[in-house]
Amino acid sequence: MVVQSAPVRTISINTGYLRAKRALDLTFTLLIAPFVILVGIIVAICIKLNSEGPIFFRQKRIGQNGVEFEMLKFRSMYVNSDQMAHREKILQYMNGQKLNEDSSGKMAYKDVQDPRITKIGRFIRKTSLDEIPQFWNVLKGQMSLVGPRPPLPYEVELYTSHEWLRMAGKPGLTGTWQVYGRSRVTFQNMIEMDIEYLEHQSIWNDLKLIVLTVPVMVFSRGGA
């Protein structure tokens, strides 16, 4: 499935950079594969012990240029959870409404009290460990290590032509929004961060964002 759109302007990406980026994706993923597999096994066991249902959650996402693909995650919700609630939260987020706010103002745009999330699911979401299976999407070439997060189909249906610009690049495991914003920024700020990243892509910037992702995961900054 390909979602059609016609952006008012385009973002051109150097083909030499794209080849180097793909080489980085494959090399880095294969190098850390033993660690990823070990952590993945531990997470999988915890999921099975915590609640009934499959270990993995498969979800349709929209990738580069509007191409739909199946993204993998570790399951963090109870089986057969109502997805309509999430659609409503996404619409509120896109309209700039705050979903939750603590005393420090953090996570103002993330629903941290979602009852559909399991106990272990709350932890793996906060530390981004639920995203580990997406290294498989990276190996398949559907995603990259660095790039905008892939949106859901019903999100993209609401995109303006300007917002569609964030679809010009391959979606990533991490990126500018994940490192500097996550649930602490508005939808429009996220869009601008993604577009700016795509317009100024470089291998050095990708490496910097990969390195900066580690403390974000360790200290659970902006997670849910």
GUKOLPA-617549 format. One line per field, with one value per residue (C-alpha): x negated, y negated, z; residue in one letter; residue number from 1. Coordinates in nm, 2 decimals. Each point is the difference from the previous one (the first is absolute). Example, Ala and Ser with C-alpha at 12.3 -4.5 7.8 and 13.67 -1.06 7.14 Angstrom:
2
c1 -1.23	-0.14
c2 0.45	-0.34
c3 0.78	-0.07
res A	S
n 1	2
//
This chain:
224
c1 0.00	-0.13	0.17	0.01	-0.08	-0.15	-0.23	-0.04	-0.38	-0.24	-0.30	-0.29	-0.24	-0.35	-0.03	-0.35	0.12	0.28	-0.25	-0.21	0.30	0.11	-0.36	0.02	0.34	-0.12	-0.35	0.13	0.30	-0.22	-0.26	0.24	0.22	-0.13	0.09	0.33	0.09	-0.09	0.20	0.28	0.02	0.02	0.27	0.20	-0.01	0.12	0.29	0.11	-0.01	0.19	0.30	0.16	-0.05	-0.27	-0.34	-0.01	0.25	0.02	0.14	0.05	-0.21	-0.07	-0.36	-0.20	0.21	0.32	-0.07	0.17	-0.20	0.04	-0.19	-0.10	0.01	-0.01	0.36	0.06	0.38	0.26	0.14	0.30	-0.04	0.23	-0.19	0.26	-0.12	-0.35	0.15	0.17	-0.32	-0.19	0.26	-0.03	-0.38	0.01	0.24	-0.25	0.19	-0.19	0.07	-0.17	-0.22	-0.20	-0.12	-0.31	0.20	-0.17	0.18	0.28	0.08	0.00	0.27	-0.20	0.31	0.12	0.17	-0.06	-0.37	-0.14	-0.23	-0.31	0.14	-0.03	-0.37	-0.10	0.18	-0.17	-0.34	0.08	-0.08	0.33	-0.16	-0.28	0.18	-0.02	-0.36	0.16	0.18	-0.34	-0.16	0.28	-0.05	0.34	-0.15	-0.33	-0.18	0.06	0.30	0.35	0.22	0.25	0.35	0.32	0.22	0.28	-0.25	-0.12	0.36	0.01	-0.34	-0.02	-0.24	-0.26	0.02	-0.04	-0.36	-0.10	0.08	-0.28	-0.26	0.00	0.15	-0.25	-0.04	-0.12	-0.03	0.00	0.35	-0.09	-0.32	0.11	0.38	0.20	0.32	-0.11	0.06	0.31	0.09	-0.10	-0.33	-0.06	0.08	-0.25	-0.27	0.05	0.00	-0.31	-0.18	0.09	-0.12	-0.34	-0.07	-0.36	-0.17	-0.16	0.33	0.14	-0.29	0.05	0.37	-0.07	-0.24	0.24	0.27	-0.18	0.04	0.36	0.08	-0.20	0.16	0.34	0.02	0.34	0.11	0.35
c2 0.00	-0.35	-0.31	-0.27	-0.37	-0.30	-0.21	-0.37	0.05	0.29	0.11	0.14	0.24	0.07	0.35	0.04	-0.08	0.26	0.27	-0.09	-0.01	0.35	0.13	-0.16	0.16	0.35	-0.02	-0.15	0.24	0.31	-0.11	-0.04	0.30	0.22	-0.26	-0.07	0.37	0.04	-0.30	0.11	0.34	-0.15	-0.24	0.28	0.22	-0.30	-0.06	0.36	0.01	-0.33	0.06	0.24	-0.05	-0.02	-0.14	-0.21	-0.27	-0.05	-0.33	-0.17	-0.32	-0.24	-0.02	-0.20	-0.16	0.14	0.37	0.21	0.27	0.23	-0.13	0.23	-0.09	0.19	0.01	-0.25	0.01	0.26	0.21	-0.14	-0.35	-0.26	-0.19	-0.28	-0.16	-0.03	-0.16	-0.26	-0.08	-0.03	-0.25	-0.20	0.00	-0.12	-0.27	-0.12	0.12	0.12	0.36	0.01	-0.23	0.05	-0.27	-0.06	-0.02	0.30	0.25	-0.25	0.15	0.37	0.20	0.15	0.14	0.22	0.30	0.22	0.02	0.29	-0.03	0.11	-0.19	-0.32	0.07	0.10	-0.30	-0.24	0.14	0.06	0.37	0.07	-0.13	0.27	0.22	-0.29	0.09	0.27	-0.28	-0.17	0.32	0.03	-0.35	-0.13	-0.22	-0.16	-0.05	-0.37	-0.18	-0.12	0.25	0.18	-0.13	0.21	0.00	-0.20	-0.26	-0.05	-0.04	-0.32	-0.14	-0.33	-0.02	-0.16	0.28	0.25	-0.13	0.22	0.30	-0.08	0.20	0.36	0.02	0.07	0.17	-0.33	-0.36	-0.36	0.02	0.30	-0.15	-0.36	0.02	0.31	-0.06	-0.35	-0.17	-0.08	0.18	-0.30	-0.03	0.37	-0.06	-0.29	0.20	0.29	-0.23	-0.18	0.33	0.12	-0.33	0.02	0.37	0.12	0.32	-0.20	-0.13	0.35	0.13	-0.28	0.08	0.37	-0.08	-0.25	0.26	0.21	-0.24	-0.07	0.37	0.05	-0.30	0.05	-0.37	-0.08	0.36	0.14
c3 0.00	-0.09	0.15	-0.26	0.06	-0.18	0.22	-0.09	0.01	-0.01	0.19	-0.20	0.17	-0.14	-0.14	0.14	0.34	-0.03	-0.09	0.30	0.22	-0.11	0.06	0.35	0.07	-0.09	0.17	0.33	0.02	-0.07	0.25	0.29	-0.10	0.29	0.26	-0.17	0.00	0.36	0.12	-0.23	0.16	0.35	-0.11	-0.17	0.31	0.22	-0.25	0.01	0.38	0.04	-0.22	-0.25	-0.37	-0.27	0.07	-0.31	-0.12	-0.38	-0.12	-0.33	-0.04	-0.28	-0.12	-0.25	-0.27	0.15	-0.04	0.26	0.19	0.30	0.30	0.29	0.37	0.32	0.12	0.28	0.02	0.10	-0.28	-0.18	0.13	-0.15	-0.26	-0.04	0.32	-0.16	-0.32	0.21	0.19	-0.32	-0.13	0.32	-0.03	-0.36	0.11	0.26	0.31	0.31	0.09	0.34	0.21	0.32	0.23	-0.21	-0.32	-0.16	-0.21	-0.06	-0.34	0.10	0.17	0.29	0.17	-0.28	0.17	-0.31	0.08	0.20	0.30	-0.20	-0.30	0.19	0.07	-0.35	-0.14	0.24	-0.09	-0.37	0.03	-0.18	-0.32	0.00	-0.26	-0.25	-0.07	-0.21	-0.20	-0.03	-0.14	-0.25	-0.12	0.11	0.27	0.08	0.33	-0.02	-0.15	0.08	0.19	-0.24	0.06	0.00	-0.32	0.17	0.11	-0.36	-0.13	0.20	-0.12	-0.19	-0.30	0.23	0.26	-0.28	-0.04	0.30	-0.22	-0.25	0.19	0.14	0.35	0.28	0.34	0.14	-0.12	0.10	0.15	0.21	0.13	0.06	0.04	0.02	0.20	0.11	-0.34	-0.20	-0.32	-0.21	0.17	-0.07	-0.37	-0.02	0.17	-0.24	-0.31	0.12	0.05	-0.35	-0.15	0.17	0.01	0.04	0.13	0.28	0.12	-0.01	0.21	0.25	0.03	0.05	0.28	0.16	0.00	0.26	0.30	-0.11	0.03	0.32	0.18	-0.17	-0.09	-0.16	-0.01	0.08
res M	V	V	Q	S	A	P	V	R	T	I	S	I	N	T	G	Y	L	R	A	K	R	A	L	D	L	T	F	T	L	L	I	A	P	F	V	I	L	V	G	I	I	V	A	I	C	I	K	L	N	S	E	G	P	I	F	F	R	Q	K	R	I	G	Q	N	G	V	E	F	E	M	L	K	F	R	S	M	Y	V	N	S	D	Q	M	A	H	R	E	K	I	L	Q	Y	M	N	G	Q	K	L	N	E	D	S	S	G	K	M	A	Y	K	D	V	Q	D	P	R	I	T	K	I	G	R	F	I	R	K	T	S	L	D	E	I	P	Q	F	W	N	V	L	K	G	Q	M	S	L	V	G	P	R	P	P	L	P	Y	E	V	E	L	Y	T	S	H	E	W	L	R	M	A	G	K	P	G	L	T	G	T	W	Q	V	Y	G	R	S	R	V	T	F	Q	N	M	I	E	M	D	I	E	Y	L	E	H	Q	S	I	W	N	D	L	K	L	I	V	L	T	V	P	V	M	V	F	S	R	G	G	A
n 1	2	3	4	5	6	7	8	9	10	11	12	13	14	15	16	17	18	19	20	21	22	23	24	25	26	27	28	29	30	31	32	33	34	35	36	37	38	39	40	41	42	43	44	45	46	47	48	49	50	51	52	53	54	55	56	57	58	59	60	61	62	63	64	65	66	67	68	69	70	71	72	73	74	75	76	77	78	79	80	81	82	83	84	85	86	87	88	89	90	91	92	93	94	95	96	97	98	99	100	101	102	103	104	105	106	107	108	109	110	111	112	113	114	115	116	117	118	119	120	121	122	123	124	125	126	127	128	129	130	131	132	133	134	135	136	137	138	139	140	141	142	143	144	145	146	147	148	149	150	151	152	153	154	155	156	157	158	159	160	161	162	163	164	165	166	167	168	169	170	171	172	173	174	175	176	177	178	179	180	181	182	183	184	185	186	187	188	189	190	191	192	193	194	195	196	197	198	199	200	201	202	203	204	205	206	207	208	209	210	211	212	213	214	215	216	217	218	219	220	221	222	223	224
//
